[in-house]
Amino acid sequence: RSKQKFWSYCGLAVTTESSGDWKRVRGVWSRTTSTKTRGLNHLGNPWLKAALKAAALSVTQLRADHPMKVDYEQMILQGRRPNLARLTIARRLAATALSLWKKQEVYDYSKRHRPPNPKAA
């Protein structure tokens, strides 16, 4: 129903795990707030995950003026690691595919929503 659930189905959801959430500080037990991310979930559809990751990787090979390549390069310039930038692109592709599937539409490039760039002003 939602893009986050679809990301999980595709294997693009980040999983977090915690163990030993309590530690003793000066004789008093207190809850720790650190949770560690453990990467992408392994329960998703492996074929869909591979296809979306390959599509995101191919975005990095596109010509420099392509909008997705521009978004990718902008994420890199903002300091995001390349693997996380590719994950963001893969999630965008998955969200677009889900939207088209739910609406039973054909992709129309002119409807592409481009979020405003806050640093451009």
PyMOL CGO cylinders between C-alpha atoms (Angstrom):
from pymol import cmd
from pymol.cgo import CYLINDER

trace = [
    CYLINDER, 0.00, 0.00, 0.00, 2.81, 2.45, 0.71, 0.3, 1, 1, 1, 1, 1, 1,
    CYLINDER, 2.81, 2.45, 0.71, 6.19, 3.05, -0.83, 0.3, 1, 1, 1, 1, 1, 1,
    CYLINDER, 6.19, 3.05, -0.83, 7.95, 2.16, 2.43, 0.3, 1, 1, 1, 1, 1, 1,
    CYLINDER, 7.95, 2.16, 2.43, 6.26, -1.26, 2.48, 0.3, 1, 1, 1, 1, 1, 1,
    CYLINDER, 6.26, -1.26, 2.48, 7.11, -1.72, -1.19, 0.3, 1, 1, 1, 1, 1, 1,
    CYLINDER, 7.11, -1.72, -1.19, 10.75, -0.86, -0.42, 0.3, 1, 1, 1, 1, 1, 1,
    CYLINDER, 10.75, -0.86, -0.42, 10.69, -3.56, 2.23, 0.3, 1, 1, 1, 1, 1, 1,
    CYLINDER, 10.69, -3.56, 2.23, 9.19, -6.04, -0.23, 0.3, 1, 1, 1, 1, 1, 1,
    CYLINDER, 9.19, -6.04, -0.23, 11.90, -5.13, -2.74, 0.3, 1, 1, 1, 1, 1, 1,
    CYLINDER, 11.90, -5.13, -2.74, 14.63, -5.59, -0.13, 0.3, 1, 1, 1, 1, 1, 1,
    CYLINDER, 14.63, -5.59, -0.13, 15.51, -1.88, -0.05, 0.3, 1, 1, 1, 1, 1, 1,
    CYLINDER, 15.51, -1.88, -0.05, 14.51, -1.24, 3.56, 0.3, 1, 1, 1, 1, 1, 1,
    CYLINDER, 14.51, -1.24, 3.56, 17.29, -0.55, 6.05, 0.3, 1, 1, 1, 1, 1, 1,
    CYLINDER, 17.29, -0.55, 6.05, 17.20, -2.80, 9.09, 0.3, 1, 1, 1, 1, 1, 1,
    CYLINDER, 17.20, -2.80, 9.09, 18.30, -1.84, 12.56, 0.3, 1, 1, 1, 1, 1, 1,
    CYLINDER, 18.30, -1.84, 12.56, 19.11, -4.19, 15.36, 0.3, 1, 1, 1, 1, 1, 1,
    CYLINDER, 19.11, -4.19, 15.36, 19.84, -3.60, 18.99, 0.3, 1, 1, 1, 1, 1, 1,
    CYLINDER, 19.84, -3.60, 18.99, 21.00, -5.87, 21.72, 0.3, 1, 1, 1, 1, 1, 1,
    CYLINDER, 21.00, -5.87, 21.72, 21.64, -5.03, 25.31, 0.3, 1, 1, 1, 1, 1, 1,
    CYLINDER, 21.64, -5.03, 25.31, 19.60, -1.84, 25.39, 0.3, 1, 1, 1, 1, 1, 1,
    CYLINDER, 19.60, -1.84, 25.39, 20.45, -1.28, 29.04, 0.3, 1, 1, 1, 1, 1, 1,
    CYLINDER, 20.45, -1.28, 29.04, 23.78, -0.42, 30.60, 0.3, 1, 1, 1, 1, 1, 1,
    CYLINDER, 23.78, -0.42, 30.60, 24.86, 0.29, 34.14, 0.3, 1, 1, 1, 1, 1, 1,
    CYLINDER, 24.86, 0.29, 34.14, 26.04, 3.86, 34.83, 0.3, 1, 1, 1, 1, 1, 1,
    CYLINDER, 26.04, 3.86, 34.83, 27.22, 4.61, 38.37, 0.3, 1, 1, 1, 1, 1, 1,
    CYLINDER, 27.22, 4.61, 38.37, 25.23, 1.72, 39.79, 0.3, 1, 1, 1, 1, 1, 1,
    CYLINDER, 25.23, 1.72, 39.79, 21.99, 2.70, 38.03, 0.3, 1, 1, 1, 1, 1, 1,
    CYLINDER, 21.99, 2.70, 38.03, 20.60, 0.92, 34.97, 0.3, 1, 1, 1, 1, 1, 1,
    CYLINDER, 20.60, 0.92, 34.97, 19.84, 3.29, 32.11, 0.3, 1, 1, 1, 1, 1, 1,
    CYLINDER, 19.84, 3.29, 32.11, 18.56, 2.73, 28.61, 0.3, 1, 1, 1, 1, 1, 1,
    CYLINDER, 18.56, 2.73, 28.61, 21.02, 3.33, 25.78, 0.3, 1, 1, 1, 1, 1, 1,
    CYLINDER, 21.02, 3.33, 25.78, 19.85, 5.21, 22.74, 0.3, 1, 1, 1, 1, 1, 1,
    CYLINDER, 19.85, 5.21, 22.74, 22.30, 3.84, 20.18, 0.3, 1, 1, 1, 1, 1, 1,
    CYLINDER, 22.30, 3.84, 20.18, 20.88, 1.48, 17.60, 0.3, 1, 1, 1, 1, 1, 1,
    CYLINDER, 20.88, 1.48, 17.60, 23.03, 0.21, 14.78, 0.3, 1, 1, 1, 1, 1, 1,
    CYLINDER, 23.03, 0.21, 14.78, 21.97, -0.13, 11.20, 0.3, 1, 1, 1, 1, 1, 1,
    CYLINDER, 21.97, -0.13, 11.20, 22.71, -3.51, 9.72, 0.3, 1, 1, 1, 1, 1, 1,
    CYLINDER, 22.71, -3.51, 9.72, 22.20, -2.82, 6.04, 0.3, 1, 1, 1, 1, 1, 1,
    CYLINDER, 22.20, -2.82, 6.04, 19.37, -3.77, 3.75, 0.3, 1, 1, 1, 1, 1, 1,
    CYLINDER, 19.37, -3.77, 3.75, 16.87, -6.42, 4.74, 0.3, 1, 1, 1, 1, 1, 1,
    CYLINDER, 16.87, -6.42, 4.74, 17.37, -9.91, 3.37, 0.3, 1, 1, 1, 1, 1, 1,
    CYLINDER, 17.37, -9.91, 3.37, 13.71, -10.89, 3.26, 0.3, 1, 1, 1, 1, 1, 1,
    CYLINDER, 13.71, -10.89, 3.26, 12.76, -8.99, 0.13, 0.3, 1, 1, 1, 1, 1, 1,
    CYLINDER, 12.76, -8.99, 0.13, 12.33, -10.26, -3.39, 0.3, 1, 1, 1, 1, 1, 1,
    CYLINDER, 12.33, -10.26, -3.39, 15.92, -10.89, -4.60, 0.3, 1, 1, 1, 1, 1, 1,
    CYLINDER, 15.92, -10.89, -4.60, 15.08, -10.47, -8.29, 0.3, 1, 1, 1, 1, 1, 1,
    CYLINDER, 15.08, -10.47, -8.29, 13.38, -7.15, -7.76, 0.3, 1, 1, 1, 1, 1, 1,
    CYLINDER, 13.38, -7.15, -7.76, 16.17, -5.96, -5.47, 0.3, 1, 1, 1, 1, 1, 1,
    CYLINDER, 16.17, -5.96, -5.47, 18.82, -6.87, -8.03, 0.3, 1, 1, 1, 1, 1, 1,
    CYLINDER, 18.82, -6.87, -8.03, 16.90, -5.18, -10.85, 0.3, 1, 1, 1, 1, 1, 1,
    CYLINDER, 16.90, -5.18, -10.85, 16.40, -1.94, -8.91, 0.3, 1, 1, 1, 1, 1, 1,
    CYLINDER, 16.40, -1.94, -8.91, 20.01, -1.84, -7.71, 0.3, 1, 1, 1, 1, 1, 1,
    CYLINDER, 20.01, -1.84, -7.71, 21.25, -2.46, -11.27, 0.3, 1, 1, 1, 1, 1, 1,
    CYLINDER, 21.25, -2.46, -11.27, 18.98, 0.30, -12.59, 0.3, 1, 1, 1, 1, 1, 1,
    CYLINDER, 18.98, 0.30, -12.59, 20.30, 2.68, -9.92, 0.3, 1, 1, 1, 1, 1, 1,
    CYLINDER, 20.30, 2.68, -9.92, 23.86, 1.73, -10.82, 0.3, 1, 1, 1, 1, 1, 1,
    CYLINDER, 23.86, 1.73, -10.82, 23.14, 2.45, -14.48, 0.3, 1, 1, 1, 1, 1, 1,
    CYLINDER, 23.14, 2.45, -14.48, 22.02, 5.96, -13.49, 0.3, 1, 1, 1, 1, 1, 1,
    CYLINDER, 22.02, 5.96, -13.49, 25.63, 6.67, -12.58, 0.3, 1, 1, 1, 1, 1, 1,
    CYLINDER, 25.63, 6.67, -12.58, 26.59, 5.86, -16.20, 0.3, 1, 1, 1, 1, 1, 1,
    CYLINDER, 26.59, 5.86, -16.20, 24.07, 8.25, -17.82, 0.3, 1, 1, 1, 1, 1, 1,
    CYLINDER, 24.07, 8.25, -17.82, 24.97, 11.46, -19.59, 0.3, 1, 1, 1, 1, 1, 1,
    CYLINDER, 24.97, 11.46, -19.59, 25.71, 14.41, -17.32, 0.3, 1, 1, 1, 1, 1, 1,
    CYLINDER, 25.71, 14.41, -17.32, 22.53, 16.38, -18.12, 0.3, 1, 1, 1, 1, 1, 1,
    CYLINDER, 22.53, 16.38, -18.12, 20.08, 13.57, -17.31, 0.3, 1, 1, 1, 1, 1, 1,
    CYLINDER, 20.08, 13.57, -17.31, 17.90, 14.60, -14.31, 0.3, 1, 1, 1, 1, 1, 1,
    CYLINDER, 17.90, 14.60, -14.31, 18.57, 11.44, -12.29, 0.3, 1, 1, 1, 1, 1, 1,
    CYLINDER, 18.57, 11.44, -12.29, 22.30, 11.73, -12.90, 0.3, 1, 1, 1, 1, 1, 1,
    CYLINDER, 22.30, 11.73, -12.90, 22.13, 15.36, -11.78, 0.3, 1, 1, 1, 1, 1, 1,
    CYLINDER, 22.13, 15.36, -11.78, 20.30, 14.30, -8.60, 0.3, 1, 1, 1, 1, 1, 1,
    CYLINDER, 20.30, 14.30, -8.60, 22.89, 11.59, -7.98, 0.3, 1, 1, 1, 1, 1, 1,
    CYLINDER, 22.89, 11.59, -7.98, 25.80, 13.98, -8.45, 0.3, 1, 1, 1, 1, 1, 1,
    CYLINDER, 25.80, 13.98, -8.45, 24.12, 16.53, -6.20, 0.3, 1, 1, 1, 1, 1, 1,
    CYLINDER, 24.12, 16.53, -6.20, 23.79, 13.94, -3.43, 0.3, 1, 1, 1, 1, 1, 1,
    CYLINDER, 23.79, 13.94, -3.43, 27.49, 13.09, -3.78, 0.3, 1, 1, 1, 1, 1, 1,
    CYLINDER, 27.49, 13.09, -3.78, 28.44, 16.78, -3.61, 0.3, 1, 1, 1, 1, 1, 1,
    CYLINDER, 28.44, 16.78, -3.61, 26.37, 17.16, -0.43, 0.3, 1, 1, 1, 1, 1, 1,
    CYLINDER, 26.37, 17.16, -0.43, 28.54, 14.50, 1.19, 0.3, 1, 1, 1, 1, 1, 1,
    CYLINDER, 28.54, 14.50, 1.19, 26.34, 11.42, 0.87, 0.3, 1, 1, 1, 1, 1, 1,
    CYLINDER, 26.34, 11.42, 0.87, 28.22, 8.20, 0.31, 0.3, 1, 1, 1, 1, 1, 1,
    CYLINDER, 28.22, 8.20, 0.31, 27.85, 6.77, -3.22, 0.3, 1, 1, 1, 1, 1, 1,
    CYLINDER, 27.85, 6.77, -3.22, 26.20, 3.54, -2.07, 0.3, 1, 1, 1, 1, 1, 1,
    CYLINDER, 26.20, 3.54, -2.07, 23.55, 5.49, -0.13, 0.3, 1, 1, 1, 1, 1, 1,
    CYLINDER, 23.55, 5.49, -0.13, 22.98, 7.82, -3.08, 0.3, 1, 1, 1, 1, 1, 1,
    CYLINDER, 22.98, 7.82, -3.08, 22.41, 4.77, -5.30, 0.3, 1, 1, 1, 1, 1, 1,
    CYLINDER, 22.41, 4.77, -5.30, 19.99, 3.38, -2.68, 0.3, 1, 1, 1, 1, 1, 1,
    CYLINDER, 19.99, 3.38, -2.68, 18.04, 6.64, -2.82, 0.3, 1, 1, 1, 1, 1, 1,
    CYLINDER, 18.04, 6.64, -2.82, 17.88, 6.44, -6.61, 0.3, 1, 1, 1, 1, 1, 1,
    CYLINDER, 17.88, 6.44, -6.61, 16.75, 2.78, -6.41, 0.3, 1, 1, 1, 1, 1, 1,
    CYLINDER, 16.75, 2.78, -6.41, 14.01, 3.77, -3.96, 0.3, 1, 1, 1, 1, 1, 1,
    CYLINDER, 14.01, 3.77, -3.96, 12.87, 6.57, -6.27, 0.3, 1, 1, 1, 1, 1, 1,
    CYLINDER, 12.87, 6.57, -6.27, 12.66, 4.10, -9.14, 0.3, 1, 1, 1, 1, 1, 1,
    CYLINDER, 12.66, 4.10, -9.14, 10.70, 1.67, -6.96, 0.3, 1, 1, 1, 1, 1, 1,
    CYLINDER, 10.70, 1.67, -6.96, 8.30, 4.41, -5.83, 0.3, 1, 1, 1, 1, 1, 1,
    CYLINDER, 8.30, 4.41, -5.83, 7.74, 5.45, -9.44, 0.3, 1, 1, 1, 1, 1, 1,
    CYLINDER, 7.74, 5.45, -9.44, 7.10, 1.85, -10.50, 0.3, 1, 1, 1, 1, 1, 1,
    CYLINDER, 7.10, 1.85, -10.50, 4.66, 1.36, -7.62, 0.3, 1, 1, 1, 1, 1, 1,
    CYLINDER, 4.66, 1.36, -7.62, 2.79, 4.54, -8.50, 0.3, 1, 1, 1, 1, 1, 1,
    CYLINDER, 2.79, 4.54, -8.50, 2.51, 3.55, -12.16, 0.3, 1, 1, 1, 1, 1, 1,
    CYLINDER, 2.51, 3.55, -12.16, 1.40, 0.08, -11.20, 0.3, 1, 1, 1, 1, 1, 1,
    CYLINDER, 1.40, 0.08, -11.20, -1.28, 1.30, -8.80, 0.3, 1, 1, 1, 1, 1, 1,
    CYLINDER, -1.28, 1.30, -8.80, -2.65, 3.87, -11.25, 0.3, 1, 1, 1, 1, 1, 1,
    CYLINDER, -2.65, 3.87, -11.25, -2.22, 1.54, -14.24, 0.3, 1, 1, 1, 1, 1, 1,
    CYLINDER, -2.22, 1.54, -14.24, -0.57, 4.31, -16.24, 0.3, 1, 1, 1, 1, 1, 1,
    CYLINDER, -0.57, 4.31, -16.24, 2.25, 4.52, -18.72, 0.3, 1, 1, 1, 1, 1, 1,
    CYLINDER, 2.25, 4.52, -18.72, 5.26, 6.60, -17.66, 0.3, 1, 1, 1, 1, 1, 1,
    CYLINDER, 5.26, 6.60, -17.66, 4.99, 10.19, -18.81, 0.3, 1, 1, 1, 1, 1, 1,
    CYLINDER, 4.99, 10.19, -18.81, 8.27, 12.09, -18.52, 0.3, 1, 1, 1, 1, 1, 1,
    CYLINDER, 8.27, 12.09, -18.52, 6.50, 15.46, -18.47, 0.3, 1, 1, 1, 1, 1, 1,
    CYLINDER, 6.50, 15.46, -18.47, 4.79, 14.57, -15.16, 0.3, 1, 1, 1, 1, 1, 1,
    CYLINDER, 4.79, 14.57, -15.16, 8.11, 14.10, -13.38, 0.3, 1, 1, 1, 1, 1, 1,
    CYLINDER, 8.11, 14.10, -13.38, 8.03, 15.99, -10.10, 0.3, 1, 1, 1, 1, 1, 1,
    CYLINDER, 8.03, 15.99, -10.10, 11.33, 17.66, -9.30, 0.3, 1, 1, 1, 1, 1, 1,
    CYLINDER, 11.33, 17.66, -9.30, 11.61, 18.80, -5.69, 0.3, 1, 1, 1, 1, 1, 1,
    CYLINDER, 11.61, 18.80, -5.69, 12.90, 22.36, -5.34, 0.3, 1, 1, 1, 1, 1, 1,
    CYLINDER, 12.90, 22.36, -5.34, 16.57, 22.74, -4.56, 0.3, 1, 1, 1, 1, 1, 1,
    CYLINDER, 16.57, 22.74, -4.56, 16.85, 24.66, -1.26, 0.3, 1, 1, 1, 1, 1, 1,
    CYLINDER, 16.85, 24.66, -1.26, 20.48, 25.61, -1.91, 0.3, 1, 1, 1, 1, 1, 1,
    CYLINDER, 20.48, 25.61, -1.91, 19.76, 27.13, -5.33, 0.3, 1, 1, 1, 1, 1, 1,
    CYLINDER, 19.76, 27.13, -5.33, 18.20, 30.26, -3.81, 0.3, 1, 1, 1, 1, 1, 1,
]
cmd.load_cgo(trace, "trace")
